[in-house]
Amino acid sequence: GHSVEFPFGQRLIIPGDQDCHAITPAGGYAATAADTARFFDQLSPTAKKSILSEESRREMQQRRWRDPVNLLESHYGLGLMMSGPGAQEWFGHTGSLQGFISRTSYFLHSGYTVSILTNASDGAAYPWVDGVLSILQTFERYGAPNPKWAHWAGRWWNSWGATDLVPMGDAVRCANPMLFKPFDDTNTEIHPSSKDAGQIGKTSGYMSPGESARLLRKRSGEVSSVQLAGSRLLTREAMIAQALATYSQSRVT
């Protein structure tokens, strides 16, 4: 069973052998995210190995019913959910019982299969799948990082939250880990020119394009902070210490 703790101290045990009644055809079995992804991956018409014929798989993916009121274009085939046509076209399914929710999607144009299983009925499985896809597609677009700039990677903080520095190709992209899709076309790019120095390239006009970027180090050689034009990013511990020093004496008047 699955144990859920409530804020008021009580614990609820959700049995793993509950009777699913009418939704038995749609679930009621246990699997890992990896096994679920493998199952949907072999439903692709291009899969080399599958429990179904290619003709059956293509028949399953015919859009036979459209949800007329869904905010996102949503269709149903023979046992499969699917999006409308387009660059992010997918088929797959969601699943939910008490204490769990999942979404698995096979993306036709990239061939990626992504499965997210959460241990909460209100988990964010649906947007997280799109977020994982955006990360994979961004690495596919820009490529593996140049080993010369791999040391720029890390999570840094200021008063507005966290920023992830992610080397890709010959640049370092600044991602927002608070978003379901941390990468998009608005991400700031840093172009390193030496071990600890570079220049801010593509970015919003509000984010100092063309200004300098630097890694600042302690005497020991460890990177202590990141300077992006006039903004300094700190470690999590340093950010907490700075906030406590600034606001611990504050009084509400």
HUWOSUL-V970310 format. One record per residue. N is the residue number from 1. RES is the residue in one small letter. SS is DSSP state (2 for helix, 1 for strand, 0 for the rest). D_CENTER is the distance of its C-alpha to the mean C-alpha in Angstrom with 2 decimals. Layout:
BEGIN
n: {N & N}
res: {RES & RES}
ss: {SS & SS}
d_center: {D_CENTER & D_CENTER}
END
This chain:
BEGIN
n: {1 & 2 & 3 & 4 & 5 & 6 & 7 & 8 & 9 & 10 & 11 & 12 & 13 & 14 & 15 & 16 & 17 & 18 & 19 & 20 & 21 & 22 & 23 & 24 & 25 & 26 & 27 & 28 & 29 & 30 & 31 & 32 & 33 & 34 & 35 & 36 & 37 & 38 & 39 & 40 & 41 & 42 & 43 & 44 & 45 & 46 & 47 & 48 & 49 & 50 & 51 & 52 & 53 & 54 & 55 & 56 & 57 & 58 & 59 & 60 & 61 & 62 & 63 & 64 & 65 & 66 & 67 & 68 & 69 & 70 & 71 & 72 & 73 & 74 & 75 & 76 & 77 & 78 & 79 & 80 & 81 & 82 & 83 & 84 & 85 & 86 & 87 & 88 & 89 & 90 & 91 & 92 & 93 & 94 & 95 & 96 & 97 & 98 & 99 & 100 & 101 & 102 & 103 & 104 & 105 & 106 & 107 & 108 & 109 & 110 & 111 & 112 & 113 & 114 & 115 & 116 & 117 & 118 & 119 & 120 & 121 & 122 & 123 & 124 & 125 & 126 & 127 & 128 & 129 & 130 & 131 & 132 & 133 & 134 & 135 & 136 & 137 & 138 & 139 & 140 & 141 & 142 & 143 & 144 & 145 & 146 & 147 & 148 & 149 & 150 & 151 & 152 & 153 & 154 & 155 & 156 & 157 & 158 & 159 & 160 & 161 & 162 & 163 & 164 & 165 & 166 & 167 & 168 & 169 & 170 & 171 & 172 & 173 & 174 & 175 & 176 & 177 & 178 & 179 & 180 & 181 & 182 & 183 & 184 & 185 & 186 & 187 & 188 & 189 & 190 & 191 & 192 & 193 & 194 & 195 & 196 & 197 & 198 & 199 & 200 & 201 & 202 & 203 & 204 & 205 & 206 & 207 & 208 & 209 & 210 & 211 & 212 & 213 & 214 & 215 & 216 & 217 & 218 & 219 & 220 & 221 & 222 & 223 & 224 & 225 & 226 & 227 & 228 & 229 & 230 & 231 & 232 & 233 & 234 & 235 & 236 & 237 & 238 & 239 & 240 & 241 & 242 & 243 & 244 & 245 & 246 & 247 & 248 & 249 & 250 & 251 & 252 & 253}
res: {g & h & s & v & e & f & p & f & g & q & r & l & i & i & p & g & d & q & d & c & h & a & i & t & p & a & g & g & y & a & a & t & a & a & d & t & a & r & f & f & d & q & l & s & p & t & a & k & k & s & i & l & s & e & e & s & r & r & e & m & q & q & r & r & w & r & d & p & v & n & l & l & e & s & h & y & g & l & g & l & m & m & s & g & p & g & a & q & e & w & f & g & h & t & g & s & l & q & g & f & i & s & r & t & s & y & f & l & h & s & g & y & t & v & s & i & l & t & n & a & s & d & g & a & a & y & p & w & v & d & g & v & l & s & i & l & q & t & f & e & r & y & g & a & p & n & p & k & w & a & h & w & a & g & r & w & w & n & s & w & g & a & t & d & l & v & p & m & g & d & a & v & r & c & a & n & p & m & l & f & k & p & f & d & d & t & n & t & e & i & h & p & s & s & k & d & a & g & q & i & g & k & t & s & g & y & m & s & p & g & e & s & a & r & l & l & r & k & r & s & g & e & v & s & s & v & q & l & a & g & s & r & l & l & t & r & e & a & m & i & a & q & a & l & a & t & y & s & q & s & r & v & t}
ss: {0 & 1 & 1 & 1 & 1 & 0 & 0 & 0 & 0 & 0 & 1 & 1 & 1 & 1 & 0 & 0 & 0 & 0 & 0 & 0 & 2 & 2 & 2 & 2 & 2 & 2 & 0 & 0 & 0 & 0 & 0 & 0 & 2 & 2 & 2 & 2 & 2 & 2 & 2 & 2 & 2 & 0 & 0 & 0 & 0 & 0 & 0 & 0 & 0 & 0 & 0 & 0 & 0 & 2 & 2 & 2 & 2 & 2 & 2 & 2 & 0 & 0 & 0 & 0 & 1 & 1 & 0 & 0 & 0 & 0 & 0 & 0 & 0 & 1 & 1 & 1 & 0 & 0 & 0 & 0 & 1 & 1 & 1 & 0 & 0 & 0 & 0 & 0 & 0 & 1 & 1 & 1 & 1 & 1 & 1 & 1 & 1 & 0 & 0 & 1 & 1 & 1 & 1 & 1 & 1 & 1 & 1 & 0 & 0 & 0 & 0 & 0 & 1 & 1 & 1 & 1 & 1 & 1 & 0 & 0 & 0 & 0 & 0 & 0 & 2 & 2 & 2 & 2 & 2 & 2 & 2 & 2 & 2 & 2 & 2 & 2 & 2 & 2 & 2 & 2 & 2 & 2 & 0 & 0 & 0 & 0 & 2 & 2 & 2 & 2 & 2 & 2 & 0 & 1 & 1 & 1 & 1 & 1 & 0 & 0 & 1 & 1 & 1 & 1 & 1 & 1 & 1 & 1 & 0 & 0 & 1 & 1 & 1 & 1 & 1 & 0 & 0 & 0 & 0 & 0 & 0 & 0 & 0 & 0 & 0 & 0 & 0 & 1 & 1 & 1 & 1 & 1 & 0 & 0 & 0 & 0 & 1 & 1 & 1 & 1 & 0 & 0 & 0 & 0 & 0 & 0 & 0 & 0 & 0 & 0 & 0 & 1 & 1 & 1 & 1 & 1 & 1 & 0 & 0 & 0 & 0 & 0 & 1 & 1 & 1 & 1 & 1 & 1 & 0 & 0 & 1 & 1 & 1 & 1 & 0 & 2 & 2 & 2 & 2 & 2 & 2 & 2 & 2 & 2 & 2 & 2 & 2 & 0 & 0 & 0 & 0 & 0 & 0}
d_center: {27.76 & 24.85 & 25.85 & 24.70 & 26.10 & 26.98 & 27.53 & 31.27 & 31.53 & 31.92 & 30.06 & 29.51 & 29.41 & 27.81 & 29.69 & 28.09 & 31.10 & 31.27 & 33.02 & 30.67 & 33.62 & 32.79 & 29.10 & 30.08 & 29.45 & 25.82 & 24.92 & 26.60 & 25.68 & 23.62 & 21.18 & 18.35 & 14.92 & 16.31 & 19.52 & 18.02 & 16.08 & 19.45 & 21.33 & 19.53 & 19.48 & 23.27 & 23.68 & 23.02 & 26.44 & 25.93 & 25.28 & 28.13 & 28.48 & 28.22 & 30.15 & 30.89 & 32.76 & 31.19 & 33.23 & 31.91 & 28.28 & 28.95 & 30.82 & 27.96 & 25.75 & 28.36 & 27.32 & 30.07 & 29.02 & 27.05 & 25.87 & 27.93 & 26.34 & 22.56 & 20.77 & 18.77 & 21.03 & 21.12 & 23.58 & 24.91 & 26.76 & 28.44 & 26.11 & 22.91 & 20.74 & 19.81 & 18.89 & 21.49 & 22.29 & 20.47 & 18.18 & 15.13 & 17.53 & 16.53 & 18.41 & 17.64 & 18.03 & 16.95 & 18.91 & 20.07 & 22.92 & 23.90 & 21.39 & 18.61 & 16.27 & 14.28 & 13.02 & 13.52 & 13.61 & 15.51 & 15.06 & 18.64 & 18.65 & 16.35 & 17.23 & 13.76 & 13.57 & 10.42 & 11.39 & 9.98 & 13.02 & 13.49 & 16.88 & 17.30 & 18.59 & 16.77 & 13.35 & 10.31 & 9.85 & 10.37 & 7.89 & 4.97 & 6.51 & 6.69 & 3.30 & 3.71 & 7.03 & 7.02 & 6.44 & 9.05 & 11.17 & 11.45 & 12.71 & 14.84 & 16.28 & 17.19 & 17.78 & 17.98 & 19.12 & 22.85 & 24.01 & 26.11 & 23.17 & 20.92 & 22.34 & 20.76 & 17.37 & 16.65 & 15.57 & 18.30 & 19.44 & 21.87 & 23.08 & 20.31 & 17.47 & 15.32 & 14.67 & 13.04 & 15.40 & 13.98 & 16.91 & 16.72 & 20.05 & 22.68 & 20.64 & 18.29 & 15.50 & 14.79 & 11.21 & 10.73 & 8.54 & 9.86 & 8.17 & 5.56 & 5.83 & 6.99 & 9.16 & 12.00 & 15.74 & 16.60 & 15.15 & 18.16 & 19.38 & 21.73 & 24.30 & 25.86 & 29.57 & 30.47 & 29.17 & 28.55 & 29.00 & 27.51 & 27.26 & 24.73 & 24.42 & 22.55 & 21.52 & 22.52 & 26.24 & 25.67 & 23.94 & 26.99 & 26.74 & 29.14 & 29.43 & 29.19 & 26.39 & 27.49 & 26.57 & 29.11 & 30.42 & 32.57 & 35.94 & 34.46 & 32.21 & 28.93 & 26.64 & 27.06 & 25.42 & 24.20 & 26.38 & 24.99 & 28.16 & 29.37 & 26.26 & 25.83 & 22.65 & 23.49 & 22.34 & 21.19 & 24.66 & 26.48 & 24.64 & 25.63 & 29.15 & 29.47 & 28.43 & 30.90 & 33.61 & 33.17 & 32.92 & 34.57 & 37.98 & 36.94 & 38.98 & 38.50 & 41.57}
END
